[in-house]
């Protein structure tokens, strides 16, 4: 029994010595250094708030050129892509069928005009006959009245009265017949006048069709590639246009503005777009040197996208811009005074909310929710959650935790050739 107690005491003392030795070893081991992070100071300044939209260019006027008469295309009189003037000849359709139809219509018109002249002569003749017959009737009536008086006095015989009566009745019937002939001649002349008018309209229609064989530009502008080739049968039955001529100075740039942006601007006054400093950024990233203006908006909001189409106008004196180009439109919306700014790289999105890591004077990290609104270049405007002069973590955000002690050093921005592309909203990490 005494041996067992002695052995237990020895084991307990040994274990105590081992534990003491292990603790002493851990106390003497060096603690790891705090993680290093790059920080920047929250700055305050007046900044312009710029809105940006994806846009596309379009001609101020786009005239679709189509053939108005059917025929075979025999000539193209312009060079594709060149500037053309209003009235300049673009295409020519074979005019021979239209010239033949015009000659035939002109011949028919000549015939109807000759018939009209003949009808007019017959009317004049009938009217002259009426005058002659009425004169004979007047003379016959006077003779009848004199013979009747002489008969009553017994100077002449009854037979002379009967002859005078017959002559009066005969001339009266002849005058009535002449008047009827005048009515017939007038009706014939009216029909010939209508035929002449129809012939003139037919000639004018064919002459107009003949003019339409020469297809001219209705506007000044840039003529596009010809979609009809020589020898093609073109005309109203064809659905394809022959080419398009576009006026490109000034040029229209269409951009989709959200309904909220549109309302915010329209409520400022008369409903016009009050954005200033409207710039155009081309597909190669260069800024177009001419300033533009927001000219007008569409009549309705697109129910599928919730946007309204707005047109901006840009001067285009050198015709550099062409319809269909991709572009971005930037416009100054307002000046935000005393805005707090941090780099976009310092802002993290988490489930729809934004946060930054703030390093305090004690070098401890505070993960703080913020309200990030608009981007100004590579910076974000923070409306809530930060104070002027505080330091936020730009590099090393993934390494920090709330309450962690860190070794902060000033952030050095990379050179433009090394800088990564920044998104339009705070990045997800």
C-alpha positions as CSV (number, residue, x, y, z in Angstrom):
1,X,0.0,0.0,0.0
2,X,2.8,2.4,0.8
3,X,4.5,1.5,-2.5
4,X,1.4,2.4,-4.5
5,X,1.1,5.8,-2.8
6,X,4.7,6.6,-3.4
7,X,4.4,5.7,-7.1
8,X,1.3,8.0,-7.5
9,X,3.1,10.9,-5.9
10,X,6.1,10.4,-8.3
11,X,3.7,10.4,-11.3
12,X,1.9,13.5,-10.1
13,X,5.2,15.4,-9.6
14,X,6.4,14.4,-13.1
15,X,3.2,15.5,-14.8
16,X,3.4,18.8,-13.0
17,X,7.0,19.3,-14.1
18,X,6.0,18.6,-17.7
19,X,3.1,21.0,-17.7
20,X,5.3,23.7,-16.2
21,X,8.0,23.2,-18.8
22,X,5.4,23.4,-21.6
23,X,3.9,26.6,-20.3
24,X,7.3,28.2,-20.0
25,X,8.1,27.3,-23.6
26,X,4.9,28.9,-24.9
27,X,5.5,32.0,-22.9
28,X,9.0,32.4,-24.4
29,X,7.7,31.9,-28.1
30,X,7.3,35.3,-30.1
31,X,3.7,36.4,-30.9
32,X,2.9,36.8,-34.7
33,X,3.0,40.5,-36.0
34,X,-0.3,42.2,-36.8
35,X,-1.4,42.0,-40.5
36,X,-0.3,44.9,-42.7
37,X,-3.0,46.9,-44.6
38,X,-3.0,50.0,-46.8
39,X,-5.3,52.8,-45.7
40,X,-6.4,56.2,-47.0
41,X,-7.9,59.1,-45.3
42,X,-11.5,60.1,-45.9
43,X,-11.4,63.4,-47.8
44,X,-14.1,66.1,-48.3
45,X,-14.5,68.3,-51.4
46,X,-17.1,69.6,-53.8
47,X,-17.6,67.2,-56.6
48,X,-19.7,67.2,-59.8
49,X,-22.1,64.3,-60.0
50,X,-22.0,62.9,-63.5
51,X,-24.6,60.5,-65.0
52,X,-23.6,58.1,-67.7
53,X,-25.6,56.0,-70.2
54,X,-24.9,53.5,-72.9
55,X,-26.0,55.1,-76.1
56,X,-26.1,54.7,-79.9
57,X,-25.9,57.3,-82.7
58,X,-28.5,57.9,-85.4
59,X,-29.0,60.3,-88.2
60,X,-30.9,63.5,-87.7
61,X,-32.9,62.6,-90.7
62,X,-32.8,59.1,-92.3
63,X,-34.3,59.1,-95.8
64,X,-35.0,55.6,-97.1
65,X,-34.7,55.6,-100.9
66,X,-37.1,53.3,-102.8
67,X,-38.2,53.2,-106.4
68,X,-41.6,54.7,-107.1
69,X,-42.0,53.0,-110.5
70,X,-41.2,49.5,-111.6
71,X,-38.4,48.9,-114.0
72,X,-34.9,47.7,-114.5
73,X,-32.0,49.6,-112.9
74,X,-29.6,50.8,-115.5
75,X,-27.3,53.3,-113.7
76,X,-25.9,54.3,-110.3
77,X,-24.8,57.9,-110.3
78,X,-23.2,58.3,-106.8
79,X,-20.3,56.8,-104.9
80,X,-21.3,54.9,-101.8
81,X,-20.5,56.7,-98.5
82,X,-20.1,60.1,-100.2
83,X,-21.9,63.3,-99.2
84,X,-24.8,64.0,-101.6
85,X,-26.9,67.1,-102.1
86,X,-30.6,67.4,-102.2
87,X,-31.8,66.7,-105.8
88,X,-28.6,64.9,-106.8
89,X,-29.2,61.9,-109.1
90,X,-28.6,58.6,-107.3
91,X,-30.1,55.9,-109.6
92,X,-31.7,55.6,-113.0
93,X,-34.4,53.2,-114.2
94,X,-34.8,52.3,-117.9
95,X,-37.0,55.1,-119.1
96,X,-38.0,53.7,-122.5
97,X,-41.2,51.9,-121.5
98,X,-42.4,55.1,-119.8
99,X,-41.4,57.3,-122.8
100,X,-43.4,55.0,-125.1
101,X,-46.4,55.2,-122.8
102,X,-46.1,58.9,-122.6
103,X,-46.0,59.2,-126.4
104,X,-49.2,57.0,-126.7
105,X,-51.0,59.1,-124.0
106,X,-49.9,62.3,-125.8
107,X,-51.3,60.9,-129.1
108,X,-54.6,60.0,-127.5
109,X,-54.8,63.5,-126.0
110,X,-54.2,65.0,-129.4
111,X,-57.1,63.0,-130.8
112,X,-59.5,64.1,-128.0
113,X,-58.4,67.7,-128.5
114,X,-59.2,67.4,-132.2
115,X,-62.6,65.9,-131.5
116,X,-63.2,68.7,-129.0
117,X,-62.4,71.3,-131.7
118,X,-64.7,69.6,-134.1
119,X,-67.5,69.6,-131.5
120,X,-66.9,73.2,-130.8
121,X,-67.3,74.0,-134.6
122,X,-70.5,72.0,-134.8
123,X,-71.9,73.9,-131.8
124,X,-71.0,77.2,-133.4
125,X,-72.7,76.1,-136.6
126,X,-75.8,74.9,-134.8
127,X,-76.0,78.3,-132.9
128,X,-75.8,80.1,-136.3
129,X,-78.6,78.0,-137.7
130,X,-80.7,78.9,-134.7
131,X,-80.1,82.5,-135.4
132,X,-81.1,82.1,-139.1
133,X,-84.2,80.1,-138.4
134,X,-85.4,82.5,-135.7
135,X,-85.0,85.3,-138.2
136,X,-87.1,83.4,-140.8
137,X,-89.7,82.7,-138.1
138,X,-89.9,86.4,-137.2
139,X,-90.4,87.3,-140.8
140,X,-93.0,84.6,-141.3
141,X,-94.9,85.8,-138.3
142,X,-94.9,89.4,-139.6
143,X,-96.1,88.2,-143.0
144,X,-98.9,86.1,-141.4
145,X,-100.1,89.1,-139.4
146,X,-100.3,91.3,-142.5
147,X,-102.0,88.7,-144.7
148,X,-104.6,88.0,-141.9
149,X,-105.4,91.7,-141.7
150,X,-105.8,92.0,-145.5
151,X,-107.9,88.9,-145.5
152,X,-110.3,90.3,-142.9
153,X,-110.6,93.5,-145.1
154,X,-111.3,91.3,-148.2
155,X,-108.3,92.5,-150.1
156,X,-106.6,89.1,-150.5
157,X,-107.9,85.6,-150.9
158,X,-108.3,82.9,-148.3
159,X,-105.6,80.9,-150.1
160,X,-103.0,83.6,-149.4
161,X,-103.8,83.4,-145.7
162,X,-103.4,79.6,-145.7
163,X,-100.0,80.0,-147.3
164,X,-98.9,82.6,-144.8
165,X,-100.1,80.3,-141.9
166,X,-98.1,77.4,-143.3
167,X,-95.0,79.4,-143.7
168,X,-95.2,80.7,-140.1
169,X,-95.6,77.2,-138.7
170,X,-92.8,75.8,-140.8
171,X,-90.3,78.4,-139.7
172,X,-91.3,78.0,-136.1
173,X,-90.7,74.3,-136.3
174,X,-87.3,74.9,-138.0
175,X,-86.3,77.3,-135.2
176,X,-87.2,74.7,-132.6
177,X,-85.3,72.0,-134.4
178,X,-82.2,74.3,-134.6
179,X,-82.4,74.9,-130.9
180,X,-82.5,71.1,-130.2
181,X,-79.4,70.7,-132.5
182,X,-77.6,73.3,-130.3
183,X,-78.4,71.2,-127.2
184,X,-77.0,68.1,-128.8
185,X,-73.9,69.9,-129.9
186,X,-73.3,71.3,-126.4
187,X,-73.6,67.7,-124.9
188,X,-71.2,66.4,-127.5
189,X,-68.8,69.2,-126.6
190,X,-69.0,68.5,-122.9
191,X,-68.1,64.8,-123.5
192,X,-65.1,65.9,-125.6
193,X,-64.0,68.3,-122.9
194,X,-64.1,65.5,-120.3
195,X,-62.1,63.3,-122.6
196,X,-59.5,66.0,-123.0
197,X,-59.3,66.4,-119.2
198,X,-58.8,62.7,-118.8
199,X,-56.2,62.6,-121.5
200,X,-54.3,65.5,-119.9
201,X,-54.3,63.7,-116.5
202,X,-53.1,60.5,-118.2
203,X,-50.3,62.4,-119.9
204,X,-49.3,64.1,-116.6
205,X,-49.3,60.7,-114.8
206,X,-47.1,59.1,-117.3
207,X,-44.8,62.2,-117.4
208,X,-44.5,61.9,-113.6
209,X,-43.7,58.2,-113.9
210,X,-41.0,59.1,-116.4
211,X,-39.5,61.6,-114.0
212,X,-39.5,58.9,-111.3
213,X,-37.1,56.8,-113.4
214,X,-34.5,59.3,-112.2
215,X,-34.2,58.7,-108.4
216,X,-32.7,61.7,-106.6
217,X,-31.8,62.4,-103.0
218,X,-34.5,64.2,-101.0
219,X,-32.0,65.6,-98.5
220,X,-28.4,66.6,-98.0
221,X,-26.5,63.8,-96.3
222,X,-24.3,60.7,-96.4
223,X,-25.5,58.1,-98.9
224,X,-25.2,54.5,-97.8
225,X,-24.2,51.3,-99.6
226,X,-26.5,50.6,-102.6
227,X,-28.7,47.6,-101.9
228,X,-29.9,47.3,-105.5
229,X,-27.6,46.2,-108.2
230,X,-27.6,47.2,-111.9
231,X,-30.0,45.0,-113.8
232,X,-32.3,44.4,-110.9
233,X,-36.0,44.8,-111.3
234,X,-37.0,47.4,-108.8
235,X,-40.2,49.1,-108.0
236,X,-43.1,49.5,-105.5
237,X,-43.5,45.7,-105.3
238,X,-40.0,45.4,-103.8
239,X,-39.8,45.6,-100.0
240,X,-36.0,46.4,-99.9
241,X,-34.8,49.9,-100.1
242,X,-32.3,50.9,-102.7
243,X,-30.2,52.9,-100.2
244,X,-30.5,55.3,-97.3
245,X,-29.3,58.9,-97.0
246,X,-28.7,60.3,-93.5
247,X,-28.2,63.8,-92.3
248,X,-25.5,63.6,-89.7
249,X,-24.7,67.2,-88.8
250,X,-25.9,67.5,-86.1
251,X,-26.2,63.8,-85.2
252,X,-28.7,62.3,-82.8
253,X,-27.5,60.1,-79.9
254,X,-30.2,58.0,-78.2
255,X,-29.8,57.0,-74.6
256,X,-32.1,55.1,-72.2
257,X,-32.8,57.3,-69.1
258,X,-34.4,55.7,-66.1
259,X,-37.9,56.9,-65.1
260,X,-36.5,58.1,-61.8
261,X,-33.8,60.2,-63.5
262,X,-36.3,61.6,-66.0
263,X,-38.7,62.6,-63.2
264,X,-35.9,64.2,-61.1
265,X,-35.0,66.4,-64.0
266,X,-38.5,67.1,-65.4
267,X,-39.7,68.3,-61.9
268,X,-37.1,71.1,-61.9
269,X,-38.9,73.4,-64.2
270,X,-40.6,73.2,-67.6
271,X,-39.9,69.5,-68.1
272,X,-36.8,70.0,-70.3
273,X,-33.6,68.1,-69.7
274,X,-31.4,70.3,-67.5
275,X,-28.2,68.2,-67.6
276,X,-25.1,70.3,-68.4
277,X,-21.7,69.5,-69.9
278,X,-23.0,66.7,-72.1
279,X,-20.1,64.7,-73.4
280,X,-19.8,61.8,-75.8
281,X,-17.3,59.0,-75.2
282,X,-16.6,56.9,-78.3
283,X,-16.0,53.2,-78.6
284,X,-12.2,53.6,-78.4
285,X,-12.5,55.5,-75.1
286,X,-11.8,58.9,-76.5
287,X,-13.9,61.9,-75.6
288,X,-15.6,63.5,-78.6
289,X,-14.4,67.2,-78.7
290,X,-17.8,68.7,-79.4
291,X,-20.2,69.4,-76.5
292,X,-23.8,68.3,-77.0
293,X,-27.2,68.9,-75.4
294,X,-30.2,66.8,-74.4
295,X,-32.8,67.8,-77.0
296,X,-36.0,65.9,-76.4
297,X,-37.5,62.7,-74.9
298,X,-39.8,60.1,-76.3
299,X,-43.5,60.3,-75.7
300,X,-43.6,57.2,-73.5
301,X,-41.7,55.1,-71.1
302,X,-40.8,51.5,-72.2
303,X,-42.9,49.3,-69.9
304,X,-40.5,46.4,-70.3
305,X,-37.3,48.3,-69.3
306,X,-38.7,51.2,-67.3
307,X,-36.6,53.7,-69.3
308,X,-37.5,56.5,-71.6
309,X,-35.6,57.2,-74.8
310,X,-33.9,60.6,-74.7
311,X,-32.1,62.1,-77.7
312,X,-28.9,64.2,-77.4
313,X,-27.7,66.3,-80.3
314,X,-24.0,66.8,-81.1
315,X,-22.4,68.9,-83.8
316,X,-20.7,66.7,-86.4
317,X,-18.9,69.1,-88.8
318,X,-16.4,66.6,-90.1
319,X,-19.0,63.7,-90.4
320,X,-16.8,61.6,-88.1
321,X,-19.9,60.2,-86.3
322,X,-22.1,57.9,-88.3
323,X,-25.5,56.3,-87.5
324,X,-25.2,53.0,-85.5
325,X,-22.1,53.8,-83.6
326,X,-21.7,52.6,-79.9
327,X,-21.0,55.4,-77.5
328,X,-21.5,56.5,-73.9
329,X,-23.0,59.8,-72.9
330,X,-21.9,61.7,-69.8
331,X,-23.8,64.6,-68.4
332,X,-23.2,66.6,-65.2
333,X,-26.3,66.3,-63.0
334,X,-25.4,68.4,-60.0
335,X,-22.6,69.7,-57.8
336,X,-22.4,67.9,-54.5
337,X,-20.9,70.2,-51.9
338,X,-18.7,68.9,-49.0
339,X,-19.0,65.3,-50.1
340,X,-17.0,62.6,-48.3
341,X,-15.0,60.5,-50.7
342,X,-13.2,57.1,-50.5
343,X,-11.7,54.9,-53.2
344,X,-14.1,52.4,-54.8
345,X,-11.7,49.6,-53.8
346,X,-12.4,50.3,-50.1
347,X,-16.1,49.7,-50.4
348,X,-17.5,46.1,-50.1
349,X,-21.0,45.0,-51.0
350,X,-22.6,42.4,-48.8
351,X,-26.1,41.2,-49.5
352,X,-27.2,44.6,-51.0
353,X,-25.6,46.7,-48.3
354,X,-22.2,48.4,-48.3
355,X,-19.4,48.5,-45.7
356,X,-15.9,49.7,-45.1
357,X,-13.1,48.7,-42.7
358,X,-12.1,51.7,-40.6
359,X,-8.8,51.7,-38.7
360,X,-9.0,53.8,-35.5
361,X,-6.3,55.6,-33.6
362,X,-5.6,52.4,-31.6
363,X,-4.9,50.5,-34.8
364,X,-8.0,48.4,-34.3
365,X,-10.4,47.6,-37.2
366,X,-14.1,48.6,-37.1
367,X,-16.2,47.0,-39.9
368,X,-18.8,49.8,-40.5
369,X,-21.9,49.9,-42.7
370,X,-22.0,53.0,-45.0
371,X,-24.3,54.5,-47.6
372,X,-22.5,54.7,-50.9
373,X,-24.3,56.8,-53.5
374,X,-22.6,57.9,-56.7
375,X,-19.2,57.4,-58.2
376,X,-16.9,60.2,-59.1
377,X,-14.1,58.7,-61.2
378,X,-12.5,56.0,-59.0
379,X,-14.0,57.4,-55.8
380,X,-17.3,56.9,-54.1
381,X,-19.4,59.5,-52.4
382,X,-20.3,58.3,-48.8
383,X,-23.4,60.0,-47.4
384,X,-23.6,58.1,-44.1
385,X,-21.2,56.0,-41.9
386,X,-17.9,57.9,-42.1
387,X,-16.4,61.1,-40.7
388,X,-13.8,63.4,-42.2
389,X,-10.3,62.4,-41.4
390,X,-11.0,58.7,-40.6
391,X,-8.8,56.0,-42.3
392,X,-10.3,53.2,-44.3
393,X,-8.6,50.0,-45.6
394,X,-8.0,49.9,-49.3
395,X,-5.7,46.9,-49.6
396,X,-6.0,43.9,-47.3
397,X,-9.8,44.1,-46.6
398,X,-10.0,40.3,-46.8
399,X,-7.5,39.9,-43.9
400,X,-9.2,42.0,-41.3
401,X,-11.9,41.2,-38.7
402,X,-13.7,43.5,-36.3
403,X,-11.5,44.4,-33.3
404,X,-8.3,43.1,-35.0
405,X,-5.1,45.1,-34.5
406,X,-3.4,45.9,-37.8
407,X,-0.3,47.6,-39.0
408,X,-1.6,50.5,-41.2
409,X,0.5,52.2,-43.9
410,X,-0.5,54.8,-46.5
411,X,-2.0,53.5,-49.7
412,X,-0.1,54.1,-52.9
413,X,-2.3,54.1,-56.1
414,X,-1.0,51.9,-59.0
415,X,0.2,53.6,-62.2
416,X,-2.5,54.0,-64.9
417,X,-1.0,51.1,-66.9
418,X,-1.3,48.8,-63.8
419,X,-4.7,50.0,-62.5
420,X,-7.5,47.5,-62.8
421,X,-10.8,48.4,-64.4
422,X,-13.2,49.7,-61.8
423,X,-16.9,48.8,-62.0
424,X,-19.8,51.2,-61.9
425,X,-20.8,50.1,-58.5
426,X,-19.0,49.0,-55.3
427,X,-17.3,45.7,-55.9
428,X,-18.4,42.4,-54.3
429,X,-15.7,40.7,-52.3
